[in-house]
């Protein structure tokens, strides 16, 4: 019998089939354990993006979770996102398996603006761990926050006297605008010092940057189409802004280097970072670019968040006169003899604390926290989460979930007095406005101190009314789409002075 030699095409195709079999058998992909993820329907190319069109992302994701479950996978463009919408899921990702999920994915805007993601919020690994330590020990810890007491007193006092001037002529105050100016001034002076020449220029530029950076990057959803960000001008525009910011920050650092004399004045945040850089005791040395990235974080994380929360609190109170009266009664009864409020008075206002908690429950400034990326393949609630998966936690939906909150959509600060002993410190996983675990907000004390002081002074010194012709039912409570969940329409209120300030306030 003659042996037939196979032809070349037959040889090639046999070889290919063999290759496929070998790949299947020895695939490096982890074996799938547990159930498949529920996945909303997909369209070619865009994946599930159509489910998000026309709605705010956290609203759309809550609606999808109601249909598909507390853990679901969405393909957004070319990127898979796993969305968690239960407290058990949040607990697993943010706490139980924190070490695996305390990483951020890459983002075009963060890479361009924050010096290759070398800020606190978007860096990773050993470098991030060190920045986080610097934050806790030096930049945003209780001691440093306390050292800015006179800065807050001055800036909040200035706002109160502007409001008082408006009250004298019955003029409405645009709360959103004024509160953003307040938090910007506090963060800029805490970072740059009180006498720095660059403040105004920096504030104008960073406002533009934050607006732009919260826009849509095609490259983040379609990594193979990063060129689109160049073609649309998105990357170019961001680079232009970055250059402007960089020049201002360079000048500021030079100014600091020239005037650092170890004098009496409190260290500002740039002083602290320069000192740590020069001392040279850091495990991972930091550069001037790293310092600049950290300063940018203070603005991105610390201004709108605080201002928006105060504006939401005032909006909710104005819609519920009895709640407003109760909050005013608390501060007025406690402070009427003294006639003004200092930071040390604030902890006694327990109802006011409930107002703040209730505001953050219903209006967390970052409704989906910041995205996480898993390092190793692991299992969460029975689902296999492959290494490299991107995760989002819908804390906005957790805060409004009737499984966890009675009368979930109502603003009721008294729920925190009636046995609902929940805190936002990262242990109650249905209430996570600051996140939880090792990537929890680094500026909580800084933010809350300004927030509670300003709100208590608003309630103590002024009565508030809607402008002429506006009724409670006209107030639009919808949110805008942006870096943080702010009001779509700024709140305008007419103040009338109830308790004048003594000159020292
Ligand atoms: C009402 C005020 C604030 C709220 C509700 C808030 C909320 C948050 C949230 C939800 C995160 C992400 C947590 C996560 O991914 O798990 C975060 C991160 C962060 N926040 Fe805040 N924030 C506030 C104020 C501030 C202030 C005043 C600063 C600084 C001056 C600040 C600095 C930061 C930083 C640096 C991070 C990144 C932490 C990291 O990735 O390690 N925040 N914040």
Boltz pocket constraint, residues with backbone or C-beta under 6 A from the ligand:
constraints:
  - pocket:
      binder: B
      contacts: [[A, 120], [A, 121], [A, 122], [A, 132], [A, 140], [A, 187], [A, 297], [A, 298], [A, 299], [A, 301], [A, 302], [A, 303], [A, 305], [A, 306], [A, 309], [A, 364], [A, 365], [A, 366], [A, 369], [A, 370], [A, 371], [A, 432], [A, 433], [A, 434], [A, 435], [A, 436], [A, 438], [A, 439], [A, 440], [A, 441], [A, 442], [A, 443], [A, 444], [A, 446], [A, 447], [A, 448], [A, 451]]
      max_distance: 6.0
